[in-house]
Amino acid sequence: MERENITIKVCMGTGGLAAGGEAVMTAFEENLKSAQLDASVSRHCSMHKVGCRGFCARDVLVDIIAGTDKTTYEYIKPDMVPRIVEEHLVGGTPVKEWAVKDAYHTFHEKQVKVVLADCGEVDPEDIDSYIARDGYTAVRKVLTSMDPEQVINTLEASGLRGRGGAGFPTGLKWDFARKAPGTEKYIICNADEGDPGAFMDRSVIEGNPHSVIEGMIIAAYSIGASKGYVYIRAEYPLAVERLRKALSDARGRGFIGEGILKTDFSFDIKIKLGAGAFVCGEETALIASIEGQRGMPRAKPPFPARKGLWGKPTVINNVETLANISCIIRNGALWFARFGTDKSKGTKVFALTGKVNNTGLIEVPMGISLKEIIYDIGGGIENGRVLKA
């Protein structure tokens, strides 16, 4: 097997790390060196850490890609690595008994990946990995060939609604903020995910932070904002760490900061760590927290799009909403609108947990039934029991 054809991807999201992903990656690195194969954690070689692959119950998941052949291994432990290196990487024969089984493919069969398309594929700590998969091309397109009204019209035509729960049309919210009086405006990414058992936003930021940053840049351009905040739970240390690095790398490449891509548009993003209060997931309480006040909701109207952070027009979108933006700009409104239902377009990310056989992170078209999620994707109730609703 030619060295340059070998790519190894190890799940290093929170779930993968909890299952021993770091030790697995170290084992691969050590065994590859002893086998005199060219692989390391460097982006210039063939080993990559990736975010959540979705099927968290089967971690640690490892992809071995040789040319066009891809084998995914499940439940990998460090002591299994020498055999994989010897038989698969050196000998060219996959270790079939450790490869994923039918349940892995069934788990993904009814899913549609938009937000999660690059999670588990890109290295979240390597901006070049994101750029190689068309990352930041939407920002370039917007800044060089679209005016703010065209961007908003595209979002309205796509039918994208806020993924934080209320389902308010995203394009309409942006339009309200764009038309609000004043030149000082803000973009806020709400990453304060407080629902029990939820890990959707955390996984997106851990696995593909640049997709969220790119969405914020496009939002800022559309409404005329020059400053943005990501309000994220301090209890998400890995997500915070990877977001910090992504922001630093994006700033270094000219995607945020002064004169983005040599245009007259400037925008920068700061991280605000939440203190863990569940109520701060509500947008007005979140605003109060950023301002240094007690995180308490206030009555609306006025809505944040007219009077938000520091009393200025503010757009607040959650992680998943913003991660959809670059996909829509790159592929078009009609592409996005073909998923989902007449009134609810696109896909939705869910954390599938509890008493089901297949737990993990899923992305499904809007309108899918609970039966399909629980039985077709989730594999049914544990121990063959019947669902009681």
Buried (B, 14 or more C-beta within 10 A) or exposed (E): BEEEEBBBBBBBBBBBBEBBBBBBBBBBBBBBEEEEBEBEBEBEBBBBBBBBBBBBBBBBBBBBBBEEEEBBBBBBEBEBBBEBBBBBBBEEEBBEEBBBEEBBEBBBEBBBBBBBBBBBBBBBBBBEBBBEBEBBBBBBBBBEEBEBEEBBBBBBBBBBBBBBEEEBBBBEBBBBBBEBEEEBBBBBBBBBBBEEEBBBBBBBBBBBBBBBBBBBBBBBBBBBBBBBBBBBBEBBEBBBBBBEBBBEBBBEBBBBBEEBBEEEBEBBBEBBBBEEBEBBBBBBBBBBBBEEEEBEBEEEEBBBBBBBBEEBBBBBBBBBBBBBBBBBBBBEBEEBBEBBEEEBBBBBBBBBBEEBBBBBBBBBBBEBEEEBBBBBBBBBBEEEEEEEE
